[in-house]
Amino acid sequence: MRLTRVYLPHARDVGTRLALGSEAAVHLGRVLRLANGSDIEVFDGHGRAFAARLIMARAGEGEVELLAERPAIPESPLSLTLLQGLLRNEKMDWVIQKAVELGVQRIVAIATERSVVRLAAERSERRLRHWRTIAINACEQCGRSVLPQIELTSLAQLLAGALPAQRFVLQPRGAMTVDELDTALAQAAVMIGPEGGFSERESRTLADAEFRALRLGPRVMRTETAALAALTALQMRCGDLAGRSTERD
């Protein structure tokens, strides 16, 4: 029987008791109706997992006890960064959820010239919190113990920061295919445009920033489909879906 998993970022020492957040307590107590004393699994978001016991969960509060550290599911040998043009709410939520399940290490939502969604500062913070909750829930479901980093930025700010040396932008007529990638690739970033695509100026900027145009096949996909197809193809070629060792080079 699969254990219920709970994210507790402050999980450290076996034998300690930790308070549950109100949402987690409600989920365990009211939604799942777990009885006091039920076995669960706790993870800290940084790669550690623990066998734990639910002490109690009621009225929006709860407590768990860490019983023993257990081996966490290894991360993919391919450290993937998804650079996703900002999408409408439900589509962005879906891409984040599935990207976490596919083993992505970092997800960056990028406001572009043709992004349909425009977020003011206050709304941006709310969306980031919402996306992090989705990522936590996805980790709880899929068994990961590493919580991916999630960011929201502009294209200019993104390019001013650190990115993997191997970086790609998905284009239907790109010159390169996934089959041409080195199967021992350790790090990569893949850029997916928003619903309206990139402007000509943005495309030139990406080319100047040494993003190589990558194509997946003859069909033009919707952006949310393209993101997950690209991540799957990269993991199949260079990551754990190809059966590579989980020990990074």
N, C-alpha and C positions, 0 to 999 in steps of 0.2 A: 504494500500500500504506500502510495506516495505521500510524504510528509508535507504539511503546510509550511511554507517558508515565510520568514518575516525579516525585513531590513531594519537593523539597529546599528547605526554608524558608530556607536560607542562600545560595541561588544569587544571585550578585551580578554578578561581572565576567567578561566573555568572556575565554577563555584560561586560566582557573583550573581546577584539579582539585579535586573534592569527594568526600569519602568517602560511601558509601552506608550507610544503616542496615542492620542484619542482616536484617530482614524483606524489604527491597527487594532486597538482594543475593541472598537465597535465591530470591525470586520470579523475578528476571531470569536467574539462573544455573541453578537447578535446575528451576523450573516451566516457564519459557518457553524455557530452553536457548539463550539468546542467546549468540552467539560474541563473543569480545573483538574490539573494533573496530566493533560494530554501532551503527547510527545510532538514537538515541532522542530523546525530547523531555523537557525538564526544566521544571517550573514552580515558582514560589516561594510560591504561595498568596495573593499580594497583587496579582496581575495581570500578572506578567512571565513570559514563556516563552522558552526557549532551545533551539536545535538543539544536540545534545550527542552525544558518542561514549562508548560503554561501554569503559572501559579494561580492567577485569576484574571478575568477580563469581564468588566461590567460597567455600565453607565459611563462609557467613554474613558475609562482608566483600566490599567492592567499591569501585570508584572510577570516576567519570565525568569527562569534560572538557567544559566549556562552549565551544562553537564560535562561536555567533553568536546574538544576540537576534532573536527573530522576533515578528511581530504576534500577540497573544493574541486569542482569541475575545472580542468585547465582551460586557459584562454587560448585562442587561436595563435599559431606561430606568425600569422600575418596581422600586423597591427594596422587596422583600417580606420581611416578618417572619412566620414561622409560629409561632404559640403553640399548642402541642399538649398537651392533657391526657395525662399519662403513661400509656403503654400497656404491654401485655405485651411481653416481649423481642422476639420475632420481628416483631410488628406495628410496634413502634417502630423497629426496624432498617429495615424496609421503607419506612416513611414518610420517614425521614431520607434514605435512598438516593434515593427518587424526588423528594423536595423539592429536593435538590441538582441533580438532572437538570433540574428545572423552573425553576432559576435563583434560588432563594430565597437571600437574603443573610444571614439570621439565623434560627436555629431554637432555640426555647426549650421544653423539656419542663417541664410544670407539674404538680406534685403537688397534687391536688385532694381534696376530701372523699370522693369516690366512686371515686378511682383504685384499680384492682385491685392495682397494684404499690406496694409500700412499700420504700423504699431507705434504709438507714442510711448514715452519712457515708462509711464505707469503700467500701461497695458503690456509692454515688453516684459516687465518683471513678473506680471501675473502669468503670462504665457510660459516663461521659463520655469516657474514653479509648477505649472500644469504639466509641461513636458517632462520634468524630472519625476513627477509622480507616475507618469506613464512608463518611464524607464524603470523605475523601482518595481512597478507591478509586472513589467515584462521580465525582469531579473527573477522575481519571485516565481513566476510561472515556468521559465525555461531552465532554471537551475544555475544560472550564472551567479558568482559571488563578487564580481567586479562591476561596479556601476559606471557606465560610460559617462564621460564628460559631455555636457550639453551647453551650447553657447548660442547667442544671437548677435550678429554683427553685420556690418556693411562689407561690400566687396573690397573697398579700399583698406579698411581696418584689417580684414583678413590677410590681405597680401602684404601688409606691413609687419605681420607677425611671423611666427615660426610654422613652417609646413614641411612635410616629408619631401625628400629630394625627388622621389618618384610621385608625380602628380599628373592626373588625367582629367580631361573634361569630356563628358559623353556627347558625341555628335553622330548623327545618322550617317554622315559621309566621312567620318574620321579615317585617317590613313592606317591606323594601327588596330589590331584585334587582340583580344585577351590571350589567344593562343601564342602570341609572340612574346608574352611576358616571361621573365625568368621565374621558374617554379620555386626558386629559393628566395624570392622577394620577401623581405622582412617588414617593410613599412610602405604604405601607399595612401594617397588621398585621391578620392574621386569626386568630381564636381558635377552636379546635376542641375540643370537650369529650372527656372520656375515655369508655371503654365504658359506664359507668354514668350518663353525663350530668352536668350541673352540679346542685348542690343549689339549692333556692330562695334560700338566703342568698347563694350565689355568683352566681346570676343577678341578684339585686338589686345586688350589689357591682359587677358588670360594667356594669350600666345606669348606676349612679352614676358610674362611671369613663368614661362617654361612649362605650361600645362600642355600635355600632348593630347591630341584629339583621338579618342577611342570610340570605336563603333562595336555594337553587339550583334548586328545582323541587318537584314534588308528593310525591316519594318520600323516605322516611326512610332514609338511608344509614348503613352502619357507619362508625365514626369514621375508620378508615384510608382508606376510600373517599371520605368527605366531605372530608378534608384535601386529597387530590390533585385532586378535582373542583374544589374552591374555588381552589386555586393555578392550575390550568389555566384556569379561567374568568377569573380576574383577569389572567393573562398574555394571554389572548385579547382581553380588553377594553382593557387599559391598557398591556400590556407588549410584549415582542419577538415573541410569537406572533401579535400583531396587525400586525406589520410596522412598529412605531414605530421611529423613529431611536434608536440606542443612545446618543446624546448626551442626558444628563439635563438637564432645564431648570434 
